[in-house]
Amino acid sequence: MLNTKQKTLRRFWYAIMPVEHLADGPKPFTLLGENIVLFLDGEGKPAALEDRCCHRTAKLSTGWCKDGNIVCGYHGWEYDRTGKLVMVPQFPERQAVPNARTRGFHAQERYGHVWVALDDPIADIPEVPEEEDADFRRIHQFYEHWKTSPFRLMENSFDAAHIAFVHRNTFGDINDPVPEQYKIEETAEGFTASVRQEVVNPAHARKITGEPEGKTMRNMVNKWYVPFYRRLDIEYPSGLRHIIFNCATPIDDGNMQLTQILFRNDTEEDCPAADLVAWDEAIVREDKDVLETTDPEVVLDLKHRTELHMVTDRPGMIMRKRMLQLFAENGEEEYVDGASPVLAAE
């Protein structure tokens, strides 16, 4: 699957960047191979346009905002949030502004981030109930570029077998390589995978878990939403809940942007946000180091035999099936690079 070739992927919302990044002016981003520019309109709401002036093709992201519009830094042509050209400073007042525009895209703010859909959305941004729950605080953890594909991150997020090895220096136990199996229930949006798992609880993690011993139990409810969202609800015996919500945003066929937000039912005095970020950063860095060594293209259709699989890969197999169904329901097939390797038949 090459993300930029699958038109259906253009019809989902993706987290692009924290909205606070737009406070000092327009910012560029590449989404599914499209160069876009983000800015705040006159009401402080995010807007997204093609990053291209229709005069001489200069990037609008090099310009600035004026009265809720975006101004091209080349000749000062001005566009509103829909992409419509509204002012040409070189024209006298009696000369009408041309009926021209640059392409506009769907944009909204959610969870402190700007979300964009390139084409008409076919699904909403997943709901995180803790956003409206006064017992939880929201912590922005990560906004970073990874040299891999969103599917690799999503599949890894439900791969119980990698924990003992990839996370052997944080919470995994390399001497216990056979994980508990997820109980999986498919849903309209994706699936829910639940498991109770014993994990290592090093001294520096005990404020995170609220548990005093060298090992503890995690009750995990891990939800996947088509195509590239995940909500992981970890509950410890202490009653602490560590809820991670992330979006793997496809930049192009070999790169993605990780957005990760944490919700906790404790206070800054109980456990500082900096400690929570540091703990999850160590885990995320272990994942990144491995995933950036994998081929970014994931071939969904198993008949191509590009990779081997084992029992613990079941969540990833369901993801492959559901993605193929999604494409079929929207009138397209999986786009496979002809250079993808194929395993020899036995």
C-alpha positions in Angstrom: 0.0 0.0 0.0 1.4 3.3 -1.1 -0.4 6.0 1.0 -0.2 8.7 -1.7 -1.9 6.5 -4.3 -4.8 5.4 -2.1 -7.5 8.1 -2.7 -9.7 6.9 0.1 -7.0 7.9 2.6 -7.6 11.5 1.6 -11.1 11.3 3.1 -9.9 11.0 6.7 -8.9 13.6 9.3 -5.2 13.7 10.3 -3.5 15.6 13.2 -1.2 18.1 11.5 0.3 20.2 14.3 -0.5 21.8 17.7 -2.6 24.8 17.1 -0.3 27.0 19.1 2.3 26.6 16.4 0.2 28.9 14.2 0.2 31.8 16.7 3.1 33.5 15.0 1.9 33.0 11.4 1.4 30.4 8.6 3.1 27.0 8.7 3.7 24.5 5.9 3.1 20.8 6.0 3.0 17.9 3.5 0.0 15.6 3.9 -0.3 12.5 1.6 2.2 14.2 -0.8 0.2 17.5 -0.9 2.0 20.7 0.1 -0.4 22.6 2.3 -0.3 25.7 4.4 -2.0 26.2 7.8 -3.0 29.5 9.3 -5.6 31.0 11.7 -8.5 33.0 10.3 -10.1 36.1 11.8 -11.9 34.1 14.4 -8.8 32.2 15.4 -9.9 29.0 13.7 -7.5 26.9 11.7 -7.6 27.0 7.9 -5.7 24.9 5.3 -5.0 25.7 1.7 -2.8 24.4 -1.0 0.7 26.0 -0.4 0.7 27.7 -3.8 -0.2 31.2 -4.9 -2.2 31.2 -8.2 -0.1 34.2 -9.5 3.5 32.9 -9.7 3.2 29.6 -7.7 5.2 31.0 -4.7 4.5 29.2 -1.4 2.0 31.0 0.7 3.6 29.6 3.8 6.4 32.1 3.3 3.9 34.9 3.8 1.9 36.2 6.7 -1.6 36.7 8.1 -3.6 39.9 7.8 -7.1 40.4 9.1 -7.8 36.7 9.1 -6.5 36.2 5.5 -3.1 34.8 4.3 -0.9 37.1 2.3 1.6 35.8 -0.3 5.1 37.1 0.4 5.9 37.4 -3.3 3.4 40.1 -4.5 1.1 40.5 -1.6 -1.9 38.7 -3.1 -4.4 37.9 -0.3 -6.6 34.8 0.2 -9.4 34.0 2.7 -9.8 30.7 4.6 -11.6 29.1 1.7 -8.7 29.9 -0.7 -10.6 32.6 -2.6 -8.5 35.5 -3.9 -9.8 38.6 -2.1 -7.2 41.3 -2.7 -4.6 42.2 -5.3 -2.6 45.3 -4.0 -1.4 46.2 -7.5 -5.0 46.7 -8.8 -6.6 50.2 -8.6 -9.9 50.3 -6.6 -12.0 50.3 -9.8 -10.4 47.1 -11.1 -12.2 44.0 -9.9 -10.2 41.2 -8.2 -10.0 38.1 -10.5 -12.4 35.3 -9.7 -9.5 33.0 -8.7 -8.6 30.7 -5.9 -6.1 28.2 -4.5 -7.5 24.9 -3.3 -8.9 24.8 0.2 -9.1 21.8 2.5 -11.2 20.8 5.5 -9.7 22.0 8.8 -10.7 22.0 12.5 -9.2 22.1 15.9 -9.5 19.1 18.3 -7.5 18.2 21.4 -5.3 21.3 20.9 -4.3 20.3 17.4 -5.2 21.2 13.9 -6.8 18.4 11.9 -7.1 18.4 8.1 -8.9 16.2 5.6 -7.9 16.7 2.0 -11.3 15.5 0.6 -14.8 15.2 2.0 -14.4 13.2 5.2 -16.1 9.8 5.5 -15.4 9.4 9.3 -15.1 11.7 12.3 -12.1 12.3 14.4 -12.2 9.6 17.2 -13.8 10.7 20.4 -11.7 10.7 23.6 -14.2 11.0 26.5 -11.4 12.1 28.9 -11.1 15.4 27.0 -14.4 16.5 28.7 -13.7 14.8 32.0 -12.6 17.1 34.8 -10.8 14.2 36.6 -8.3 14.0 33.7 -5.6 16.3 32.5 -4.4 16.5 28.9 -0.6 16.4 28.3 0.8 17.0 24.8 3.6 14.5 24.5 5.0 14.1 21.0 4.9 15.9 17.6 7.7 14.4 15.5 8.7 13.2 12.1 9.4 9.4 11.7 10.9 7.8 8.6 8.4 5.0 8.4 4.7 4.5 7.4 1.6 5.0 9.6 0.6 1.4 9.2 3.9 0.2 10.6 3.3 2.3 13.8 -0.3 1.1 14.1 0.6 -2.5 13.7 3.4 -2.2 16.2 1.1 -0.6 18.7 -0.9 -3.9 18.9 2.1 -6.2 18.6 2.4 -7.9 22.1 5.4 -10.0 21.0 7.8 -7.1 20.4 7.6 -5.8 24.0 10.0 -8.3 25.6 12.7 -7.4 23.0 12.2 -3.8 21.8 11.2 -2.6 25.3 13.6 -4.7 27.3 15.2 -1.6 28.8 11.9 0.0 29.9 9.0 -2.3 30.8 9.6 -5.5 28.8 11.0 -8.8 30.2 13.3 -10.5 27.7 13.2 -13.6 29.8 9.4 -13.9 29.2 9.0 -13.6 25.4 5.6 -15.3 25.1 2.9 -12.6 25.7 -0.7 -12.9 26.8 -3.0 -12.9 23.8 -5.3 -10.0 23.2 -9.1 -10.6 23.3 -10.2 -8.8 20.1 -13.6 -7.5 19.3 -14.1 -5.9 15.9 -16.1 -2.7 15.8 -17.5 -0.4 13.1 -14.5 1.9 13.5 -11.8 -0.8 13.8 -11.4 -3.1 16.8 -10.8 -3.2 20.6 -8.0 -5.4 21.9 -8.0 -6.1 25.7 -5.5 -7.9 27.8 -4.2 -8.1 31.4 -0.4 -8.2 31.3 2.4 -8.4 33.9 5.2 -5.8 33.2 8.5 -4.7 34.7 8.1 -1.7 37.0 11.6 -0.1 37.4 12.2 2.3 40.3 11.9 5.4 38.1 8.5 4.3 36.8 6.8 3.8 40.1 5.5 7.4 40.3 4.1 6.7 36.8 2.3 3.5 37.8 1.6 4.2 41.5 2.9 0.8 42.3 5.9 0.1 44.7 7.0 -3.4 43.5 9.5 -4.4 40.7 6.6 -5.8 38.7 3.0 -4.8 38.2 -0.1 -5.6 36.2 -1.6 -3.6 33.4 -5.2 -3.8 32.4 -5.1 -2.6 28.8 -7.9 -1.7 26.5 -6.2 -0.9 23.2 -8.5 0.5 20.4 -7.6 0.9 16.7 -9.6 3.2 14.5 -9.4 3.0 10.7 -7.0 4.1 9.3 -4.2 5.4 11.6 -5.5 6.3 15.1 -5.0 4.4 18.4 -6.3 4.9 21.9 -4.5 2.9 24.6 -6.2 2.9 28.1 -3.8 1.4 30.7 -5.1 1.0 34.2 -2.8 0.0 37.1 -3.9 -1.7 40.4 -3.3 1.7 42.0 -6.2 3.1 40.1 -4.0 5.3 38.0 -5.0 5.5 34.3 -2.5 6.3 31.6 -4.5 6.9 28.4 -2.5 7.5 25.2 -4.2 8.8 22.0 -2.1 9.1 18.9 -2.5 9.7 15.2 0.1 8.6 12.7 -0.2 11.2 9.9 1.0 10.1 6.5 3.4 12.7 5.0 4.2 10.6 1.9 5.0 7.0 1.2 8.0 6.8 3.5 7.4 9.3 6.2 4.9 10.1 8.9 4.2 12.6 11.7 3.5 11.2 15.1 1.1 13.1 17.3 0.7 11.7 20.8 -1.5 13.0 23.6 -1.7 11.7 27.1 -4.6 11.8 29.6 -4.1 11.1 33.3 -6.4 10.9 36.3 -3.8 12.5 38.6 -2.3 15.9 39.2 0.9 17.7 38.4 1.7 17.5 42.1 1.2 13.7 42.0 3.4 13.2 38.9 4.9 16.0 36.9 4.1 16.1 33.2 7.8 16.2 32.5 8.3 12.8 34.2 5.4 11.4 32.2 6.8 12.7 28.9 10.3 11.3 29.8 8.9 7.9 30.6 6.9 7.6 27.4 9.7 9.2 25.3 12.0 6.3 26.3 9.4 3.8 25.1 8.6 5.7 21.9 12.2 6.1 21.0 12.7 2.3 21.3 9.8 1.8 18.8 11.1 4.5 16.5 14.6 3.0 16.3 13.2 -0.3 15.2 10.4 0.9 12.9 12.7 3.2 10.9 14.6 0.0 9.9 11.6 -1.6 8.3 10.3 -1.2 4.8 7.7 1.6 4.9 5.5 0.0 2.3 3.2 -2.6 3.9 1.5 -5.0 1.4 -1.9 -5.6 2.8 -3.0 -8.5 0.5 -1.5 -11.7 2.0 -1.5 -13.4 -1.3 1.6 -11.4 -2.2 3.6 -13.2 0.5 5.9 -10.3 1.2 6.2 -11.1 4.9 5.9 -14.0 7.3 3.4 -13.9 10.2 2.8 -15.6 13.6 -0.1 -16.0 16.0 0.6 -12.8 17.9 0.3 -10.9 14.6 -3.5 -11.3 14.6 -4.2 -7.6 15.2 -2.1 -6.7 12.2 -3.9 -9.3 10.1 -7.3 -7.8 11.0 -5.9 -4.3 10.1 -4.9 -5.6 6.7 -8.3 -7.1 6.1 -10.2 -4.0 7.2 -8.0 -1.7 5.1 -8.7 -3.8 2.0 -12.4 -3.7 2.8 -12.2 0.0 3.2 -10.7 0.5 -0.2 -13.1 -2.0 -1.9 -16.1 -0.1 -0.3 -14.8 3.1 -1.8 -14.2 1.7 -5.3 -10.5 1.2 -5.3 -7.9 -1.6 -4.9 -4.7 -1.7 -3.0 -1.9 0.0 -4.9 1.2 -2.2 -4.6 4.7 -1.1 -5.7 5.9 -3.7 -8.3 9.3 -3.6 -6.7 8.0 -5.1 -3.4 9.8 -8.4 -2.6 8.0 -11.6 -2.6 8.9 -14.6 -0.5 9.7 -17.8 -2.3 7.0 -20.4 -2.2 7.8 -23.5 0.0 
